[in-house]
Amino acid sequence: MSASRLRKRIEPTHEWQELLPLFWWPEQVEYERIRQPVLFGGSVAERAEETGVSERTLRRRMERFEAEGMEGLFSTEKARRRRLPPGIRRLIVDLKAEYPPFNLNEIANIAYVVFGRRPDVRTVRQVLSEEAWPLKLQRDYPPYHEIPNPRERRTAVVKLHARGWSAKAFSTAT
């Protein structure tokens, strides 16, 4: 059954006490607290009083929202870590698009070397199914056999190894 069928139809309201029982998630509560001042430039002091939080807390949450977007509303570190940062997501998709033979573990290892955070292979699979793939691919280096100078070939191998590429990854990507 869809979420729209689970909720009964009610009249729209801006009254905080009427809205509060309608929220299913803590992030919804946090967003509603900051929505008026962020979107419409309402008074932070009035909104803080109306919603029952201090003005300082409300300002801090607004700053976090402006810096991090919706992820800034997640209250726990575990909730924040659930979603990979855009840079890691982009690297995963670019690697798979540029080098289709790479397996999920190889991609996760490269992400760990580049970003210091190793995503689970299930997360890599999920990112690959969710994200849009690039239309035009641009490789960092041409295939190994197409690099004429042996010194440049070796330099490419060393640099890619420093980025987390394994020996197996070299053999599948060239």
N, C-alpha and C positions, 0 to 999 in steps of 0.2 A: 504494500500500500504506500503511495507517495506521501511526502510530508505535507503537501497541500490538502490532502484528504483528512489527515489527522487533526488539523487545526480547524476549529470552527470559525466562521466568519464573524468579525466584530468590527465596530466602527473605529476608524483611525482616531488616535488621541496623542496629545503631547504631554499629558499628565504623568509624571514619573511614577507615582504610586499605582496607577492603572497599567502602566507598561511593565513594571517589574515582574508580575506573575506570568507574563507572556514569554519571557526569555527562557531558552533551553540551555544556553551555553554561557559560561562566565565571560567569554569574549564579547558576546552580545551586550551584556550589561556594561562592560567597559566602553564599548563603542558608543552606546547610547549616552553614557555620561559625558563624553567629549564631543559628541556630534554637533550640538547647538553652537558651542564656542568655535569649533573648527570650521564648520560649514557656513555658518551665518554670522560669525563675529559676535555672538552673544557674550554677555558678561560672565567671566569665569567665576567671580565671587558669587553671583546669583545661582549659577548652575551647581557650584559646590554645595551651597546651602540646600538647594532643592534636592540633590541626590544623596546628601549625607556623607560626603567626603570632604577632606580639607582642601582649601584652595591650592595649597602647595602640591598636594598629591595629584590633583586634577591637572595642574600645569605640567608636572613631571610626566604624566601619562600622555598629555598632548604632545610634548616634545618627543617622547619615545615613538608615538604614532607618526609624527612628521618625519622622523629619522628612519624608521623601519617599516612603515606602512602597517598593514593589518597584523603582521607578525609581532609588532611591538605591543599588541594587546594581550599576547599570550603571557600568562603569569609565571609559569615555571620554566626552568631551563630545559627540562625534558620536552615540554610542548614547543619550545622554540627550536629545538634540534630536530624535531620531526621532519621539517622541510629543509632540504638542502639549499644552501645559498645559490643564487643565480649563476655565479661563476663556475661552481662545481657542476651544476646541471648542464651548462653550456659545454664544458669540457667533455663530459660524458657523451653528449650527442655528437659533438664534432669528431671525437675519436672514432666512434662507431661508424659515422658517415664516411669519414676519410679512410678508415681501415676496417672494412666489414668483417674480416676474419678474426678480429680481436674478440676474445670471450669476455664475459662479464667480470671475471676475476682479474684479468689483465687491466681492464679499464679501471676497476676499483683500486688496484695497486698504483696505477699512474696518478689517479686523483689524490691518493695518499701522499705520494712524493711531491706533487705540485702544491697541494693545499694543506698538508699535515692532518688530514681527516679522511679516514678510509670508509667510504660508504659500503653498506652491505650489498652483496650481489643482488638481493631481491629489490633493494632500492634502485640500483643501477637499471635493472629490468623495468621497474616502474617508470623511471625517468625517461627511458627510451620509448616507452609506450605513450607517454604524456606530451613530450616536447616536440615542437616542430623541427624537422630536419632542414639543414641549410640547402638552399637551391644551388649555390655555387661553392664548390670546395676549393680550398687553397691549401696546399701542403706546405709544411715548414721546409721540407727538403724533397727533391725529386727522388724517385726510386733509386736504390743503391746502385744498380747496374747502369743507370743513366748519368751518374756523376763521373765525369771523365778523369778528374784528378784523384789519385789514390789518397792523398793527404786530406782532401775535402771529404772523401767518403768516410775515412776514419774519424774525422772531426764530427761529422753528422752522427756516427754511431756513438761516440763518446757523449755528445750532448744529449742524445735521446736516452741513453742509458742513465744519465744523471737526472733525467725527468721521470724515471721509473720504468722505462721500457725493459722488458726481459729479452733474453736471447731468443726465446720462442716468438716473441712479438716481432723481432726483427725479421725472422724468417717468414712470418705470415704477411708482413706488410710490404715486403719488397717484391 
